[in-house]
Amino acid sequence: MSPSRRTLISTAVAALALSTIATLPALAQGLPKLKVGLMLPYTGTYAALGNAIENGFRLHVAEQGGKLGGREVEYVKVDDESDPSKATDNVNKLVKRDNVDVLIGSVHSGVAMAMAKVAKDTGTVLIVPNAGADAVTGAMCAPNIFRSSFSNWQPGYAMGEVVAKKGHKKVVTITWKYAAGDESVKGFKESFEKGGGTVVKELNLPFPNVEFQALLTEIAAAKPDAVFTFFAGGGAVKFVKDYAAAGLKKTIPLYGSGFLTDGTLEAQGADANGLFTALHYADSLNTPRDNAFRLAYAKTYKLQPDVYAVQGYDAAQMLGIGMAAVKGDISKKAEFSAAVEKAKIDSPRGAFTLSKAHNPVQDFYLRQVGDKENKLVSIASKALADPARGCKM
């Protein structure tokens, strides 16, 4: 090989090497995928709720081109089975084995409490897209824990105001004996009694028991002016049907937290007609934002969205706001938290902000069931903020 040719090749190799080195920093700046741990119920009483939350979450991510804060989203899924006894192991697997960057979950309040403890201990960002356990944004509150849904106190409190204004004086409550039921009843009782009413009997049964007959007999014997209830999913379907079958619907008005009739109307059929519930979403808001969301959801999943889908969608919105603020670096927890705290989330339910404890400050709607829809009647409680009792953040 001639010296000139050898020199030419050497120069070319050197130039290629320099070019490769020059591109290394650019490659190093390529952000890894954002690992999102979805810990939701995919079997059992709350399976439909878990699927709707995931659908809503994925819809918003898809609308952003599959990326949040410039990072492609990768999902790691765990079926939590709505079983608190398995929750700590499940969430630790996501955090320590799968190394997820953020936790999304769950539906069952007992499961969410275990998730909140692990999130608080490890500093992992947690967004709760349903479970209303008051302590999550109360005593367990933390800078890295957020909720896109509600506290159990909120819909109960809103409905207590409504029932008192309707002039009912004596009410019986009935629910499952667990955090969601207990706290929903406490919220209802607080506002109902403030409005001059009395809760004459508090009935409950273990979750997820649906043998209601003995308790329905007690309600009939007590002859209250009205009944307030918290049930959701499959339990809500059976309770509404059993209440009607016992003849109580005709004589004692039934009021509920909105989960009684959300995602359940098809199965409840005519037995749900006329029921009043209070929730932070309704099927007939008819706003441009909600109409666009409902159309996109129906096109994507061939289903009508419900409150669970909205909460999943907004969990992704909140994550996206935080990720944009830190330019994809979720390790910047303080900056992430500050951005979400000051945001006004453009939700299908209506815009909402977060309280200092990271719980939504939002309107609660009075809805009435008709034509298999939870139709808007009025605003039951405007910009209702959870009291966040015990939060020291």
Sequence and secondary structure as in RCSB ss.txt:
>XXXX:A:sequence
MSPSRRTLISTAVAALALSTIATLPALAQGLPKLKVGLMLPYTGTYAALGNAIENGFRLHVAEQGGKLGGREVEY
VKVDDESDPSKATDNVNKLVKRDNVDVLIGSVHSGVAMAMAKVAKDTGTVLIVPNAGADAVTGAMCAPNIFRSSF
SNWQPGYAMGEVVAKKGHKKVVTITWKYAAGDESVKGFKESFEKGGGTVVKELNLPFPNVEFQALLTEIAAAKPD
AVFTFFAGGGAVKFVKDYAAAGLKKTIPLYGSGFLTDGTLEAQGADANGLFTALHYADSLNTPRDNAFRLAYAKT
YKLQPDVYAVQGYDAAQMLGIGMAAVKGDISKKAEFSAAVEKAKIDSPRGAFTLSKAHNPVQDFYLRQVGDKENK
LVSIASKALADPARGCKM
>XXXX:A:secstr
  HHHHHHHHHHHHHHHHHHHHHHHHHHTS   EEEEEEE  SSTTHHHHHHHHHHHHHHHHHTTTEETTEEEEE
EEEE TT HHHHHHHHHIIIIIS  SEEE  SSHHHHHHHHHHHHHH  EEEESS   GGGGTTT  TTEEESS 
 THHHHHHHHHHHHHTT  EEEEEEESSHHHHHHHHHHHHHHHHTT EEEEEEEE TT    HHHHHHHHHH  S
EEEEE  HHHHHHHHHHHHHTT TTTS EEEEGGGTSS HHHHGGGGTT EEEES  TT   HHHHHHHHHHHHH
HSS   HHHHHHHHHHHHHHHHHHHTTT TT HHHHHHHHHT  B  TT  BEE TTS EEEEEEEEEEETTEEE
EEEEEEEEE    TT   
